[in-house]
Amino acid sequence: MAKSTTPKTTIEPALPETYELALQELERLITDLESGQLPLDQLLSSYQRGAQLMSFCKAKLEAVENQIKVLDGNELKNWSGAK
């Protein structure tokens, strides 16, 4: 029986729904990376996931910062760039 030559595709896990969940996962990844106990393959994928989570968290923080910048009185104005 011939082996399949179809390349393996890795499915990236979805980003968390909230900043807090992303931060929690990022903190766990940092702990794992700092432990020095991860196999090389897992080290690389954990680093890549961490970079994704950092980008996600940064975008969330920037969105909140932009909303705060348009703060008028005690009310937040609708910000056209909000998602």
Secondary structure as UniProt FT lines:
FT   HELIX           19..35
FT   HELIX           40..69
FT   STRAND          71..72
FT   TURN            73..74
FT   STRAND          75..76
FT   TURN            80..81
//
